Amino acid sequence: MDALMANYASDSDSDSNGGEPAAVSAGAPEVPEPSALLPPPPLELLQPPNFVDYSAMAQGSRVRSFPHVEGSYALHVYIPVVIPSDAKKQLALAMKRAASLVPDLYAVDADYALSELCKDEHKLEKVLLSREFHVSLGRPVAVQVHQIDSFIAMLRQKFQSQQRYWMEFNKWEHFVNDDCTRSFLSLEVTRTGLPEISKQILVVDEVYRLHGLPEFYKNPRPHISLVWALGDVSGKLKQAIKDIEKYQSSTSSLQKCNVRCKFSRVVCKVGKKLHDICKVAD
């Protein structure tokens, strides 16, 4: 495949130098006419199996939580979460019902329209449900470059004795960010895992406070957000949640959404760089 792509690349670059054509020696074969050159290869030959054309999907436009300032980096502390395979089917059904009631929803971080993803089971699972989600342990904030090393070192020191525990995302909920520029459809932790996550948030709050950064909300509600919409669309999301819960309670095999997974690590993202704060062995 690499050889095939290289051959076509060399054909497309052959006229890039411009100027007069080079002289052809008497014994050299004639240069073929343009019509005799190979046609472009079929697109499917250049695409791997199970290729998803993301560019064909409608994309949203997010608003930055805070303006970019020279010498500062966006920082976020969180628990990575991957949806277990056995929960993806029920989540896919829930996402389809949400898309039918709230047409302008987008996949979190990927920003592809949920209504388009729902037209294809493979795209819905590949783009949305197979991605890595996160439970925030602190607010996304701007941190000065000279604070980064001490911030990471302090977090690692405080998280060095973490133990593995179960997290259960068992309740559909909607959230709106502080400036009401975005709304989220989320799964909240209300029982299993809540005490442990709450303690971790307090630890992160202490490190934020020591670095002059704003602490987390007073009554934190740990959750993963699956999709988002521009502005405050609380009314539509409330109706979507009622519809999802009514449907799930009426289906014997899908009594209620219950996504269970194990806590395994804490990550701090600074700019585009990921720092592992702690990892818990199996």
Buried (B, 14 or more C-beta within 10 A) or exposed (E): EEEEEEEBEEEEEEEEEEEEEEEEEEEEEEEEEEEEEEEEEEEEEEEEEEEBEEEEBEBBEBEEBEEEEEEBBBBBBBBBBEBEEEBBBBBBBBBBBBBEBBEBBBBBBBBBBBBBBBEEEEBBBBBBBEBEBBBBBBBBBBBBEEBBEEBBEBBBEBBEEBEEBEBBBBBBBBBBBEEEBBBBBBBBBBEBBBEBBBEBBEBBBBBBEEBEBEBBEEEBBBBBBBBBBBEBBEEBBEBBBEBBBEEBEEEEEBEEBBBBBEBBBBBBBBEEEEBEBBEBEE
